[in-house]
């Protein structure tokens, strides 16, 4: 049966943060293949004069309503305005059969409100690496209490990795858990054609400290002392200028190429033009970039943290410790052709089988049907 599903999220792409939570948008687009989906988001903007501004659009066939509220220096006032913005937006949308919330932050108390006021059940997908055991000490008691309140009222909590699922279960919340991974548009991230270009390592991220972009550059600089038959392309929606400075200081512009934020189409093209993706993070949950890279037929080197071992194995990449010399050795091994990965076609088919739009849509559909067909 086709249901009306409302996606709400603590993170979602908007005019202030164009890529924030784009994985939520992709989940919604997958679900829209089987159900009638609308998306509602609320975010503060300190620059606007009006208390509330409505941005109502159809994007990729889905109605997306973002309500911007005037941000202040008072976090309590901001929270009140955010929830009020959600309420205002909700009145403009169709009444859903089920709410699909995302990220256990206080904004998702709105899902609890909808359940109590309108008897609308909800599930919540958890993406945040902040709930991993290694990061949990940084969470405040109020954060954990709010997360527990939301999770306890949810029909299901749906972490995007089994690693995160196991860490969440340790919190003892009385709710059902089921891991459903991130999704890849395998038609957009289609298989590459063979090229004779110079061997290219690629890194794309938000370039924050935990992604260690400078260490990736350092490994490439070390590798260049032995080999001159490769390039490193590195960039994303972060501080590219800092990387440019490091590249310039090392006279490496001829083989280390930086780039700014890319569209999803440009990301896919970059991956198809590359030979090996590199992700050297301190911690991760279930990174979309690895799924996307594999979908184009490009193997990856990645740190053995979080949910990454659920994606990367000997057939499609190299798992390494968070040690800079290990990164250098892995890049060297791949460059020398001393590893035997599966063929690009096989890498693409593995992603198609487990993380394509249709596959993930069906997994969510099974959860929705289980909830809504109870009676």
C-alpha positions in Angstrom: 0.0 0.0 0.0 1.2 3.5 -0.8 1.3 5.8 2.3 1.9 9.5 2.9 5.3 9.9 4.6 6.6 13.1 6.1 10.4 13.4 6.4 11.6 15.8 9.1 15.3 16.1 10.1 17.7 17.9 12.4 19.9 18.3 9.4 18.8 19.0 5.8 20.3 20.9 2.8 19.3 24.6 3.0 20.4 28.1 1.8 22.8 28.4 4.7 24.3 24.9 4.5 23.7 23.5 1.0 25.1 20.0 1.7 24.2 19.5 5.3 22.3 16.3 5.7 22.1 15.6 2.0 22.0 11.9 2.8 18.6 12.5 4.4 17.3 14.0 1.1 18.6 10.9 -0.7 16.7 8.6 1.7 13.5 10.6 1.1 14.0 10.4 -2.7 14.4 6.6 -2.4 11.2 6.2 -0.3 9.4 8.4 -2.8 9.7 5.6 -5.3 7.1 3.7 -3.2 5.2 6.3 -1.2 4.0 9.9 -1.3 6.8 11.9 0.4 7.0 15.4 1.7 9.8 17.0 3.6 9.7 19.6 6.3 12.7 21.3 7.9 13.3 24.3 10.2 16.5 26.2 10.7 17.5 29.6 12.2 18.9 32.5 10.2 20.3 35.4 12.2 20.4 37.7 9.2 16.7 37.7 8.3 14.3 40.4 9.6 11.1 38.4 9.6 10.4 36.0 12.4 9.5 33.3 9.9 10.2 32.8 6.2 8.8 30.0 4.1 10.7 28.3 1.2 8.4 25.9 -0.5 9.8 24.0 -3.5 9.5 20.9 -5.6 12.9 19.2 -5.9 13.3 15.9 -7.7 9.6 15.5 -7.6 9.3 16.0 -3.8 7.7 18.9 -2.0 10.3 20.4 0.3 9.2 23.1 2.8 11.9 24.8 4.8 10.8 27.3 7.4 13.5 29.8 8.4 13.1 31.4 11.8 15.0 34.5 13.0 17.9 33.2 15.1 18.8 34.9 18.3 21.5 34.6 21.0 19.0 32.9 23.3 19.1 29.1 22.7 15.7 28.6 24.5 14.0 31.2 22.3 15.6 29.6 19.2 14.2 26.2 20.2 10.7 27.7 20.8 10.9 29.4 17.4 12.1 26.2 15.7 9.3 24.1 17.0 6.8 26.8 16.2 8.3 26.9 12.7 7.7 23.2 12.4 4.1 23.6 13.5 3.5 26.3 11.0 5.0 24.3 8.2 3.1 21.2 9.2 -0.2 23.0 8.7 0.7 23.6 5.1 1.4 20.0 4.2 -0.8 16.9 3.8 -1.4 15.0 7.0 1.0 12.0 6.9 0.3 8.4 7.8 3.8 8.2 9.3 6.6 10.6 10.1 10.2 9.6 9.3 12.4 11.7 11.6 16.2 11.9 11.3 18.9 12.5 14.0 18.1 12.3 17.7 18.5 16.0 18.4 16.0 18.2 20.3 14.3 19.3 17.0 12.9 15.8 16.6 10.8 16.3 19.8 8.4 17.6 17.1 7.9 14.0 16.1 6.9 13.2 19.7 4.5 16.1 19.6 2.9 14.9 16.4 2.5 11.4 17.8 0.8 12.7 21.0 -1.4 15.3 19.3 -2.4 13.5 16.1 -1.6 9.9 16.9 0.9 9.8 14.0 3.5 7.1 14.5 7.1 7.8 13.7 10.5 6.2 13.1 13.8 7.9 13.4 16.9 7.2 11.3 20.2 7.9 13.2 23.2 9.1 11.2 25.2 10.9 13.9 28.6 9.6 14.9 28.2 11.5 18.2 26.3 8.4 19.6 29.2 6.1 18.9 30.7 4.8 22.1 34.0 6.5 21.4 32.3 9.9 21.3 29.6 9.4 23.9 31.5 11.0 26.8 31.2 14.3 24.9 27.4 14.2 25.2 25.6 16.1 27.9 23.0 14.6 30.2 20.2 16.7 28.6 21.3 15.5 25.2 21.0 11.9 26.2 17.7 12.4 28.0 16.2 14.1 25.0 17.5 11.3 22.7 16.0 8.7 25.0 12.7 10.5 25.1 12.5 10.6 21.3 13.8 7.0 20.9 11.3 5.6 23.5 8.4 7.2 21.6 9.6 6.0 18.2 8.3 2.8 16.7 11.8 2.0 15.4 15.2 3.6 15.7 17.0 2.9 12.3 20.8 3.4 12.6 22.6 3.6 9.2 25.2 1.0 10.4 25.3 -2.1 12.5 28.2 -0.6 14.4 26.1 2.4 15.5 23.1 0.0 16.2 25.2 -2.0 18.7 26.5 1.2 20.4 22.9 2.6 20.6 21.6 -0.6 22.1 24.0 -0.3 25.0 22.1 2.8 26.1 19.2 0.5 27.1 16.4 2.4 25.3 13.2 0.4 25.3 12.6 0.6 21.5 13.0 -1.6 18.4 16.2 -1.2 16.3 16.9 -2.1 12.7 20.0 -1.1 10.7 19.2 0.4 7.2 22.2 1.9 5.4 22.7 5.0 3.4 21.6 5.0 -0.2 23.3 5.6 -3.5 21.8 6.7 -6.8 23.5 4.0 -8.8 22.2 5.6 -12.0 24.0 8.9 -11.2 27.1 7.1 -9.8 27.2 4.8 -12.8 30.2 2.7 -13.8 33.2 4.4 -15.3 34.7 3.7 -18.7 38.4 2.6 -18.8 40.8 5.5 -19.0 44.5 5.9 -19.7 44.8 9.0 -17.5 47.6 9.3 -14.9 46.8 7.3 -11.7 44.6 9.5 -9.5 43.9 9.3 -5.8 40.8 11.2 -4.7 39.5 12.6 -1.4 36.2 14.5 -1.1 34.8 15.6 2.3 33.9 18.7 4.3 37.6 18.8 5.1 37.1 19.1 8.9 39.9 18.0 11.3 38.6 14.5 11.9 38.8 13.8 8.1 42.6 14.6 8.3 43.0 16.1 4.8 46.5 17.5 5.7 47.7 14.0 6.5 46.4 12.7 3.2 48.4 15.5 1.5 51.5 14.6 3.6 51.2 11.0 2.6 51.1 12.0 -1.1 54.1 14.3 -0.6 56.1 11.3 0.8 54.9 9.1 -2.0 56.1 11.6 -4.6 59.7 11.2 -3.4 59.5 7.6 -4.9 56.9 7.9 -7.7 56.0 10.6 -10.2 53.2 8.7 -12.0 50.2 9.8 -9.8 48.1 12.8 -8.8 46.1 13.5 -5.7 42.8 15.4 -6.1 41.4 16.7 -2.8 38.6 19.1 -1.9 35.0 19.6 -0.9 32.8 21.9 1.0 35.4 23.1 3.6 38.5 25.1 4.0 40.3 24.5 0.7 42.5 27.6 1.2 44.3 25.9 4.1 45.1 23.0 1.8 46.1 25.3 -1.0 48.6 26.9 1.4 50.1 23.5 2.3 50.3 22.5 -1.4 52.0 25.8 -2.4 54.5 25.6 0.5 55.6 22.2 -0.8 55.7 23.2 -4.5 53.2 20.4 -5.2 50.6 22.2 -7.4 51.6 20.1 -10.4 50.4 16.9 -8.8 48.1 17.8 -5.9 45.0 19.5 -7.3 42.4 21.0 -5.0 38.8 21.9 -5.7 35.8 23.6 -4.0 32.4 22.2 -3.2 31.0 20.1 -6.0 27.5 19.2 -7.1 26.5 15.6 -6.8 26.9 15.2 -10.6 30.4 16.6 -10.4 31.2 14.3 -7.5 30.2 11.3 -9.6 32.3 12.5 -12.5 35.3 13.0 -10.2 35.0 9.5 -8.9 34.7 8.0 -12.4 37.9 9.8 -13.4 39.8 8.5 -10.3 41.6 5.2 -9.6 41.4 5.1 -5.8 39.4 7.0 -3.2 41.1 7.8 0.1 39.2 8.3 3.4 41.5 8.8 6.4 39.0 9.7 9.2 39.5 9.5 12.9 35.9 8.1 13.1 33.0 7.7 10.8 29.5 6.2 10.9 28.5 4.9 7.4 30.1 7.3 4.9 28.1 7.8 1.6 31.3 8.7 -0.3 32.6 5.2 0.0 29.4 3.7 -1.4 29.4 6.3 -4.2 33.0 5.6 -5.1 32.5 1.9 -5.2 29.3 2.4 -7.3 31.5 4.1 -10.0 33.9 1.1 -9.9 36.6 2.9 -7.9 38.1 1.0 -4.9 39.0 2.8 -1.7 41.6 3.0 1.1 39.9 3.8 4.4 40.5 3.7 8.1 39.0 0.8 10.0 36.7 2.8 12.1 32.9 2.9 12.8 30.8 1.3 10.1 33.5 1.4 7.4 34.3 -2.4 7.7 30.7 -3.0 6.8 31.5 -1.4 3.4 35.2 -2.0 2.7 36.8 -5.4 2.4 39.6 -7.1 0.6 37.6 -7.3 -2.6 37.0 -3.5 -2.9 39.6 -1.7 -0.9 42.2 -1.6 1.9 41.3 -1.1 5.5 44.1 0.6 7.5 44.7 1.9 11.0 44.7 5.6 11.7 48.4 5.8 11.2 50.0 8.0 8.6 52.7 5.5 7.6 49.9 2.9 7.1 48.2 5.4 4.7 51.5 5.9 2.8 52.1 2.1 2.5 48.5 1.5 1.3 48.7 4.2 -1.3 52.1 2.8 -2.4 50.7 -0.7 -2.6 47.7 0.4 -4.7 49.9 2.5 -7.0 52.3 -0.4 -7.6 49.4 -2.7 -8.5 50.2 -5.1 -5.6 46.5 -5.5 -4.6 43.9 -7.4 -6.5 40.5 -5.8 -6.3 37.4 -7.0 -7.9 36.6 -5.7 -11.4 34.8 -2.2 -11.5 31.7 -3.9 -12.8 31.6 -6.2 -9.8 32.1 -3.2 -7.4 29.2 -1.4 -9.0 27.0 -4.5 -8.8 27.7 -5.0 -5.1 26.4 -1.5 -4.4 23.5 -2.0 -6.7 22.5 -5.1 -4.8 22.7 -3.7 -1.3 22.5 0.2 -1.4 20.6 1.2 -4.5 17.5 3.4 -4.3 15.1 0.5 -4.9 16.8 -1.7 -2.3 16.8 0.9 0.4 13.3 2.0 -0.4 12.1 -1.6 0.0 13.8 -1.9 3.4 12.1 1.3 4.7 8.8 0.1 3.1 8.9 -3.2 5.1 9.3 -1.1 8.3 6.5 1.2 7.4 4.1 -1.6 6.5 4.9 -3.4 9.7 3.9 -0.4 11.7 0.9 0.8 9.7 -0.6 -2.7 9.1 -0.6 -3.7 12.7 -4.4 -3.2 13.0 
